[in-house]
Amino acid sequence: PDLNGYEKFGLGNVKYNISRIHVTAVEFPSASISLIPGTGIKLMIGNASLTFDMNWNIRTWMFKDSGRSTVYISKVFVTAILSTPLDNMGHTSISLTSCRTTSGDIDIKLHGKS
């Protein structure tokens, strides 16, 4: 979905719109799944990265600009614990018990008219 809104900075508001978000690459060089007795499943992803492109548009009382952007997020680490209880019918269900995510670097390249 598109993202839009405004932020207040100094002397005025900055209206923004981010559209046509397209994921171009995802890498999971280190991923593992393990069972936790009596709890469920532990998922660990290490040193992952994500690249996506998007259109952007900003407007202030003083100027407006738009263009294309590429965002690269790297050194992403995710640890998630999923519980796997049985429901009343004896079927296994899955729910997220905890999730921790960190990212190390974000590189944003803006290509605009100005």
Phi and psi in radians as a Rosetta constraint file:
Dihedral C 1 N 2 CA 2 C 2 CIRCULARHARMONIC -1.251 0.35
Dihedral N 2 CA 2 C 2 N 3 CIRCULARHARMONIC 2.668 0.35
Dihedral C 2 N 3 CA 3 C 3 CIRCULARHARMONIC -2.043 0.35
Dihedral N 3 CA 3 C 3 N 4 CIRCULARHARMONIC 2.279 0.35
Dihedral C 3 N 4 CA 4 C 4 CIRCULARHARMONIC -2.618 0.35
Dihedral N 4 CA 4 C 4 N 5 CIRCULARHARMONIC 2.766 0.35
Dihedral C 4 N 5 CA 5 C 5 CIRCULARHARMONIC 2.898 0.35
Dihedral N 5 CA 5 C 5 N 6 CIRCULARHARMONIC -2.752 0.35
Dihedral C 5 N 6 CA 6 C 6 CIRCULARHARMONIC -2.575 0.35
Dihedral N 6 CA 6 C 6 N 7 CIRCULARHARMONIC 2.683 0.35
Dihedral C 6 N 7 CA 7 C 7 CIRCULARHARMONIC -2.240 0.35
Dihedral N 7 CA 7 C 7 N 8 CIRCULARHARMONIC 2.512 0.35
Dihedral C 7 N 8 CA 8 C 8 CIRCULARHARMONIC -1.624 0.35
Dihedral N 8 CA 8 C 8 N 9 CIRCULARHARMONIC 2.159 0.35
Dihedral C 8 N 9 CA 9 C 9 CIRCULARHARMONIC -2.293 0.35
Dihedral N 9 CA 9 C 9 N 10 CIRCULARHARMONIC 2.151 0.35
Dihedral C 9 N 10 CA 10 C 10 CIRCULARHARMONIC 0.840 0.35
Dihedral N 10 CA 10 C 10 N 11 CIRCULARHARMONIC -1.827 0.35
Dihedral C 10 N 11 CA 11 C 11 CIRCULARHARMONIC -1.573 0.35
Dihedral N 11 CA 11 C 11 N 12 CIRCULARHARMONIC -0.015 0.35
Dihedral C 11 N 12 CA 12 C 12 CIRCULARHARMONIC -3.048 0.35
Dihedral N 12 CA 12 C 12 N 13 CIRCULARHARMONIC -3.042 0.35
Dihedral C 12 N 13 CA 13 C 13 CIRCULARHARMONIC -1.674 0.35
Dihedral N 13 CA 13 C 13 N 14 CIRCULARHARMONIC 2.585 0.35
Dihedral C 13 N 14 CA 14 C 14 CIRCULARHARMONIC -1.980 0.35
Dihedral N 14 CA 14 C 14 N 15 CIRCULARHARMONIC 2.015 0.35
Dihedral C 14 N 15 CA 15 C 15 CIRCULARHARMONIC -1.571 0.35
Dihedral N 15 CA 15 C 15 N 16 CIRCULARHARMONIC 2.423 0.35
Dihedral C 15 N 16 CA 16 C 16 CIRCULARHARMONIC -2.381 0.35
Dihedral N 16 CA 16 C 16 N 17 CIRCULARHARMONIC 2.715 0.35
Dihedral C 16 N 17 CA 17 C 17 CIRCULARHARMONIC -2.508 0.35
Dihedral N 17 CA 17 C 17 N 18 CIRCULARHARMONIC 2.229 0.35
Dihedral C 17 N 18 CA 18 C 18 CIRCULARHARMONIC -2.084 0.35
Dihedral N 18 CA 18 C 18 N 19 CIRCULARHARMONIC 2.146 0.35
Dihedral C 18 N 19 CA 19 C 19 CIRCULARHARMONIC -2.395 0.35
Dihedral N 19 CA 19 C 19 N 20 CIRCULARHARMONIC 2.974 0.35
Dihedral C 19 N 20 CA 20 C 20 CIRCULARHARMONIC 0.901 0.35
Dihedral N 20 CA 20 C 20 N 21 CIRCULARHARMONIC 0.837 0.35
Dihedral C 20 N 21 CA 21 C 21 CIRCULARHARMONIC -1.251 0.35
Dihedral N 21 CA 21 C 21 N 22 CIRCULARHARMONIC 2.212 0.35
Dihedral C 21 N 22 CA 22 C 22 CIRCULARHARMONIC -2.362 0.35
Dihedral N 22 CA 22 C 22 N 23 CIRCULARHARMONIC 2.037 0.35
Dihedral C 22 N 23 CA 23 C 23 CIRCULARHARMONIC -1.303 0.35
Dihedral N 23 CA 23 C 23 N 24 CIRCULARHARMONIC 2.162 0.35
Dihedral C 23 N 24 CA 24 C 24 CIRCULARHARMONIC -1.850 0.35
Dihedral N 24 CA 24 C 24 N 25 CIRCULARHARMONIC -0.351 0.35
Dihedral C 24 N 25 CA 25 C 25 CIRCULARHARMONIC -2.777 0.35
Dihedral N 25 CA 25 C 25 N 26 CIRCULARHARMONIC 2.465 0.35
Dihedral C 25 N 26 CA 26 C 26 CIRCULARHARMONIC -2.421 0.35
Dihedral N 26 CA 26 C 26 N 27 CIRCULARHARMONIC 2.292 0.35
Dihedral C 26 N 27 CA 27 C 27 CIRCULARHARMONIC -2.264 0.35
Dihedral N 27 CA 27 C 27 N 28 CIRCULARHARMONIC 2.321 0.35
Dihedral C 27 N 28 CA 28 C 28 CIRCULARHARMONIC -2.138 0.35
Dihedral N 28 CA 28 C 28 N 29 CIRCULARHARMONIC 1.361 0.35
Dihedral C 28 N 29 CA 29 C 29 CIRCULARHARMONIC -1.187 0.35
Dihedral N 29 CA 29 C 29 N 30 CIRCULARHARMONIC -0.390 0.35
Dihedral C 29 N 30 CA 30 C 30 CIRCULARHARMONIC -2.436 0.35
Dihedral N 30 CA 30 C 30 N 31 CIRCULARHARMONIC 1.937 0.35
Dihedral C 30 N 31 CA 31 C 31 CIRCULARHARMONIC -2.471 0.35
Dihedral N 31 CA 31 C 31 N 32 CIRCULARHARMONIC 2.481 0.35
Dihedral C 31 N 32 CA 32 C 32 CIRCULARHARMONIC -2.565 0.35
Dihedral N 32 CA 32 C 32 N 33 CIRCULARHARMONIC 2.649 0.35
Dihedral C 32 N 33 CA 33 C 33 CIRCULARHARMONIC -2.228 0.35
Dihedral N 33 CA 33 C 33 N 34 CIRCULARHARMONIC 2.311 0.35
Dihedral C 33 N 34 CA 34 C 34 CIRCULARHARMONIC -2.396 0.35
Dihedral N 34 CA 34 C 34 N 35 CIRCULARHARMONIC 2.719 0.35
Dihedral C 34 N 35 CA 35 C 35 CIRCULARHARMONIC -1.568 0.35
Dihedral N 35 CA 35 C 35 N 36 CIRCULARHARMONIC 2.434 0.35
Dihedral C 35 N 36 CA 36 C 36 CIRCULARHARMONIC -1.983 0.35
Dihedral N 36 CA 36 C 36 N 37 CIRCULARHARMONIC 1.882 0.35
Dihedral C 36 N 37 CA 37 C 37 CIRCULARHARMONIC -0.944 0.35
Dihedral N 37 CA 37 C 37 N 38 CIRCULARHARMONIC 2.287 0.35
Dihedral C 37 N 38 CA 38 C 38 CIRCULARHARMONIC 1.371 0.35
Dihedral N 38 CA 38 C 38 N 39 CIRCULARHARMONIC -0.050 0.35
Dihedral C 38 N 39 CA 39 C 39 CIRCULARHARMONIC -2.137 0.35
Dihedral N 39 CA 39 C 39 N 40 CIRCULARHARMONIC -1.037 0.35
Dihedral C 39 N 40 CA 40 C 40 CIRCULARHARMONIC 2.721 0.35
Dihedral N 40 CA 40 C 40 N 41 CIRCULARHARMONIC -2.150 0.35
Dihedral C 40 N 41 CA 41 C 41 CIRCULARHARMONIC -2.220 0.35
Dihedral N 41 CA 41 C 41 N 42 CIRCULARHARMONIC 2.439 0.35
Dihedral C 41 N 42 CA 42 C 42 CIRCULARHARMONIC -1.979 0.35
Dihedral N 42 CA 42 C 42 N 43 CIRCULARHARMONIC 2.179 0.35
Dihedral C 42 N 43 CA 43 C 43 CIRCULARHARMONIC -1.949 0.35
Dihedral N 43 CA 43 C 43 N 44 CIRCULARHARMONIC 2.216 0.35
Dihedral C 43 N 44 CA 44 C 44 CIRCULARHARMONIC -2.204 0.35
Dihedral N 44 CA 44 C 44 N 45 CIRCULARHARMONIC 2.276 0.35
Dihedral C 44 N 45 CA 45 C 45 CIRCULARHARMONIC -2.176 0.35
Dihedral N 45 CA 45 C 45 N 46 CIRCULARHARMONIC 2.223 0.35
Dihedral C 45 N 46 CA 46 C 46 CIRCULARHARMONIC -2.137 0.35
Dihedral N 46 CA 46 C 46 N 47 CIRCULARHARMONIC 2.449 0.35
Dihedral C 46 N 47 CA 47 C 47 CIRCULARHARMONIC 0.980 0.35
Dihedral N 47 CA 47 C 47 N 48 CIRCULARHARMONIC 0.696 0.35
Dihedral C 47 N 48 CA 48 C 48 CIRCULARHARMONIC -1.392 0.35
Dihedral N 48 CA 48 C 48 N 49 CIRCULARHARMONIC 2.872 0.35
Dihedral C 48 N 49 CA 49 C 49 CIRCULARHARMONIC -2.519 0.35
Dihedral N 49 CA 49 C 49 N 50 CIRCULARHARMONIC 2.766 0.35
Dihedral C 49 N 50 CA 50 C 50 CIRCULARHARMONIC -2.523 0.35
Dihedral N 50 CA 50 C 50 N 51 CIRCULARHARMONIC 2.350 0.35
Dihedral C 50 N 51 CA 51 C 51 CIRCULARHARMONIC -2.198 0.35
Dihedral N 51 CA 51 C 51 N 52 CIRCULARHARMONIC 2.335 0.35
Dihedral C 51 N 52 CA 52 C 52 CIRCULARHARMONIC -2.530 0.35
Dihedral N 52 CA 52 C 52 N 53 CIRCULARHARMONIC 2.675 0.35
Dihedral C 52 N 53 CA 53 C 53 CIRCULARHARMONIC -1.913 0.35
Dihedral N 53 CA 53 C 53 N 54 CIRCULARHARMONIC 2.721 0.35
Dihedral C 53 N 54 CA 54 C 54 CIRCULARHARMONIC -2.818 0.35
Dihedral N 54 CA 54 C 54 N 55 CIRCULARHARMONIC 2.781 0.35
Dihedral C 54 N 55 CA 55 C 55 CIRCULARHARMONIC -1.630 0.35
Dihedral N 55 CA 55 C 55 N 56 CIRCULARHARMONIC 2.581 0.35
Dihedral C 55 N 56 CA 56 C 56 CIRCULARHARMONIC -2.413 0.35
Dihedral N 56 CA 56 C 56 N 57 CIRCULARHARMONIC 2.728 0.35
Dihedral C 56 N 57 CA 57 C 57 CIRCULARHARMONIC -2.647 0.35
Dihedral N 57 CA 57 C 57 N 58 CIRCULARHARMONIC 2.210 0.35
Dihedral C 57 N 58 CA 58 C 58 CIRCULARHARMONIC -2.239 0.35
Dihedral N 58 CA 58 C 58 N 59 CIRCULARHARMONIC 2.651 0.35
Dihedral C 58 N 59 CA 59 C 59 CIRCULARHARMONIC -2.568 0.35
Dihedral N 59 CA 59 C 59 N 60 CIRCULARHARMONIC 2.306 0.35
Dihedral C 59 N 60 CA 60 C 60 CIRCULARHARMONIC -2.218 0.35
Dihedral N 60 CA 60 C 60 N 61 CIRCULARHARMONIC 3.124 0.35
Dihedral C 60 N 61 CA 61 C 61 CIRCULARHARMONIC -1.167 0.35
Dihedral N 61 CA 61 C 61 N 62 CIRCULARHARMONIC -0.334 0.35
Dihedral C 61 N 62 CA 62 C 62 CIRCULARHARMONIC -1.761 0.35
Dihedral N 62 CA 62 C 62 N 63 CIRCULARHARMONIC -0.581 0.35
Dihedral C 62 N 63 CA 63 C 63 CIRCULARHARMONIC -2.737 0.35
Dihedral N 63 CA 63 C 63 N 64 CIRCULARHARMONIC 2.928 0.35
Dihedral C 63 N 64 CA 64 C 64 CIRCULARHARMONIC -2.445 0.35
Dihedral N 64 CA 64 C 64 N 65 CIRCULARHARMONIC 2.650 0.35
Dihedral C 64 N 65 CA 65 C 65 CIRCULARHARMONIC -2.707 0.35
Dihedral N 65 CA 65 C 65 N 66 CIRCULARHARMONIC 2.768 0.35
Dihedral C 65 N 66 CA 66 C 66 CIRCULARHARMONIC -2.665 0.35
Dihedral N 66 CA 66 C 66 N 67 CIRCULARHARMONIC 2.882 0.35
Dihedral C 66 N 67 CA 67 C 67 CIRCULARHARMONIC 3.019 0.35
Dihedral N 67 CA 67 C 67 N 68 CIRCULARHARMONIC -2.739 0.35
Dihedral C 67 N 68 CA 68 C 68 CIRCULARHARMONIC -2.107 0.35
Dihedral N 68 CA 68 C 68 N 69 CIRCULARHARMONIC 2.671 0.35
Dihedral C 68 N 69 CA 69 C 69 CIRCULARHARMONIC -2.472 0.35
Dihedral N 69 CA 69 C 69 N 70 CIRCULARHARMONIC 2.598 0.35
Dihedral C 69 N 70 CA 70 C 70 CIRCULARHARMONIC -2.111 0.35
Dihedral N 70 CA 70 C 70 N 71 CIRCULARHARMONIC 2.264 0.35
Dihedral C 70 N 71 CA 71 C 71 CIRCULARHARMONIC -2.068 0.35
Dihedral N 71 CA 71 C 71 N 72 CIRCULARHARMONIC 2.275 0.35
Dihedral C 71 N 72 CA 72 C 72 CIRCULARHARMONIC -2.139 0.35
Dihedral N 72 CA 72 C 72 N 73 CIRCULARHARMONIC 2.068 0.35
Dihedral C 72 N 73 CA 73 C 73 CIRCULARHARMONIC -1.946 0.35
Dihedral N 73 CA 73 C 73 N 74 CIRCULARHARMONIC 2.196 0.35
Dihedral C 73 N 74 CA 74 C 74 CIRCULARHARMONIC -2.282 0.35
Dihedral N 74 CA 74 C 74 N 75 CIRCULARHARMONIC 3.023 0.35
Dihedral C 74 N 75 CA 75 C 75 CIRCULARHARMONIC 0.982 0.35
Dihedral N 75 CA 75 C 75 N 76 CIRCULARHARMONIC 0.811 0.35
Dihedral C 75 N 76 CA 76 C 76 CIRCULARHARMONIC -1.587 0.35
Dihedral N 76 CA 76 C 76 N 77 CIRCULARHARMONIC 2.254 0.35
Dihedral C 76 N 77 CA 77 C 77 CIRCULARHARMONIC -2.163 0.35
Dihedral N 77 CA 77 C 77 N 78 CIRCULARHARMONIC 2.291 0.35
Dihedral C 77 N 78 CA 78 C 78 CIRCULARHARMONIC -2.277 0.35
Dihedral N 78 CA 78 C 78 N 79 CIRCULARHARMONIC 2.304 0.35
Dihedral C 78 N 79 CA 79 C 79 CIRCULARHARMONIC -2.218 0.35
Dihedral N 79 CA 79 C 79 N 80 CIRCULARHARMONIC 2.139 0.35
Dihedral C 79 N 80 CA 80 C 80 CIRCULARHARMONIC -2.257 0.35
Dihedral N 80 CA 80 C 80 N 81 CIRCULARHARMONIC 2.421 0.35
Dihedral C 80 N 81 CA 81 C 81 CIRCULARHARMONIC -1.963 0.35
Dihedral N 81 CA 81 C 81 N 82 CIRCULARHARMONIC 2.166 0.35
Dihedral C 81 N 82 CA 82 C 82 CIRCULARHARMONIC -1.965 0.35
Dihedral N 82 CA 82 C 82 N 83 CIRCULARHARMONIC 2.204 0.35
Dihedral C 82 N 83 CA 83 C 83 CIRCULARHARMONIC -1.553 0.35
Dihedral N 83 CA 83 C 83 N 84 CIRCULARHARMONIC 2.620 0.35
Dihedral C 83 N 84 CA 84 C 84 CIRCULARHARMONIC -2.272 0.35
Dihedral N 84 CA 84 C 84 N 85 CIRCULARHARMONIC 1.108 0.35
Dihedral C 84 N 85 CA 85 C 85 CIRCULARHARMONIC -1.322 0.35
Dihedral N 85 CA 85 C 85 N 86 CIRCULARHARMONIC 2.842 0.35
Dihedral C 85 N 86 CA 86 C 86 CIRCULARHARMONIC -1.613 0.35
Dihedral N 86 CA 86 C 86 N 87 CIRCULARHARMONIC 2.441 0.35
Dihedral C 86 N 87 CA 87 C 87 CIRCULARHARMONIC -1.470 0.35
Dihedral N 87 CA 87 C 87 N 88 CIRCULARHARMONIC -3.055 0.35
Dihedral C 87 N 88 CA 88 C 88 CIRCULARHARMONIC -1.080 0.35
Dihedral N 88 CA 88 C 88 N 89 CIRCULARHARMONIC -0.419 0.35
Dihedral C 88 N 89 CA 89 C 89 CIRCULARHARMONIC -1.607 0.35
Dihedral N 89 CA 89 C 89 N 90 CIRCULARHARMONIC -0.019 0.35
Dihedral C 89 N 90 CA 90 C 90 CIRCULARHARMONIC 1.532 0.35
Dihedral N 90 CA 90 C 90 N 91 CIRCULARHARMONIC 0.143 0.35
Dihedral C 90 N 91 CA 91 C 91 CIRCULARHARMONIC -1.540 0.35
Dihedral N 91 CA 91 C 91 N 92 CIRCULARHARMONIC 2.524 0.35
Dihedral C 91 N 92 CA 92 C 92 CIRCULARHARMONIC -1.361 0.35
Dihedral N 92 CA 92 C 92 N 93 CIRCULARHARMONIC 2.332 0.35
Dihedral C 92 N 93 CA 93 C 93 CIRCULARHARMONIC -2.031 0.35
Dihedral N 93 CA 93 C 93 N 94 CIRCULARHARMONIC 2.831 0.35
Dihedral C 93 N 94 CA 94 C 94 CIRCULARHARMONIC -2.214 0.35
Dihedral N 94 CA 94 C 94 N 95 CIRCULARHARMONIC 2.287 0.35
Dihedral C 94 N 95 CA 95 C 95 CIRCULARHARMONIC -2.433 0.35
Dihedral N 95 CA 95 C 95 N 96 CIRCULARHARMONIC 2.588 0.35
Dihedral C 95 N 96 CA 96 C 96 CIRCULARHARMONIC -1.378 0.35
Dihedral N 96 CA 96 C 96 N 97 CIRCULARHARMONIC 2.072 0.35
Dihedral C 96 N 97 CA 97 C 97 CIRCULARHARMONIC -1.560 0.35
Dihedral N 97 CA 97 C 97 N 98 CIRCULARHARMONIC -0.767 0.35
Dihedral C 97 N 98 CA 98 C 98 CIRCULARHARMONIC -2.688 0.35
Dihedral N 98 CA 98 C 98 N 99 CIRCULARHARMONIC 2.704 0.35
Dihedral C 98 N 99 CA 99 C 99 CIRCULARHARMONIC -2.631 0.35
Dihedral N 99 CA 99 C 99 N 100 CIRCULARHARMONIC 2.308 0.35
Dihedral C 99 N 100 CA 100 C 100 CIRCULARHARMONIC -2.291 0.35
Dihedral N 100 CA 100 C 100 N 101 CIRCULARHARMONIC 2.222 0.35
Dihedral C 100 N 101 CA 101 C 101 CIRCULARHARMONIC -2.298 0.35
Dihedral N 101 CA 101 C 101 N 102 CIRCULARHARMONIC 2.375 0.35
Dihedral C 101 N 102 CA 102 C 102 CIRCULARHARMONIC -2.328 0.35
Dihedral N 102 CA 102 C 102 N 103 CIRCULARHARMONIC 2.636 0.35
Dihedral C 102 N 103 CA 103 C 103 CIRCULARHARMONIC -2.288 0.35
Dihedral N 103 CA 103 C 103 N 104 CIRCULARHARMONIC 2.532 0.35
Dihedral C 103 N 104 CA 104 C 104 CIRCULARHARMONIC -1.642 0.35
Dihedral N 104 CA 104 C 104 N 105 CIRCULARHARMONIC -0.877 0.35
Dihedral C 104 N 105 CA 105 C 105 CIRCULARHARMONIC -2.281 0.35
Dihedral N 105 CA 105 C 105 N 106 CIRCULARHARMONIC 2.485 0.35
Dihedral C 105 N 106 CA 106 C 106 CIRCULARHARMONIC -2.285 0.35
Dihedral N 106 CA 106 C 106 N 107 CIRCULARHARMONIC 2.146 0.35
Dihedral C 106 N 107 CA 107 C 107 CIRCULARHARMONIC -2.019 0.35
Dihedral N 107 CA 107 C 107 N 108 CIRCULARHARMONIC 2.113 0.35
Dihedral C 107 N 108 CA 108 C 108 CIRCULARHARMONIC -2.065 0.35
Dihedral N 108 CA 108 C 108 N 109 CIRCULARHARMONIC 2.166 0.35
Dihedral C 108 N 109 CA 109 C 109 CIRCULARHARMONIC -1.942 0.35
Dihedral N 109 CA 109 C 109 N 110 CIRCULARHARMONIC 2.070 0.35
Dihedral C 109 N 110 CA 110 C 110 CIRCULARHARMONIC -1.797 0.35
Dihedral N 110 CA 110 C 110 N 111 CIRCULARHARMONIC 2.314 0.35
Dihedral C 110 N 111 CA 111 C 111 CIRCULARHARMONIC -2.145 0.35
Dihedral N 111 CA 111 C 111 N 112 CIRCULARHARMONIC 1.932 0.35
Dihedral C 111 N 112 CA 112 C 112 CIRCULARHARMONIC -2.365 0.35
Dihedral N 112 CA 112 C 112 N 113 CIRCULARHARMONIC -3.096 0.35
Dihedral C 112 N 113 CA 113 C 113 CIRCULARHARMONIC -1.323 0.35
Dihedral N 113 CA 113 C 113 N 114 CIRCULARHARMONIC -0.589 0.35
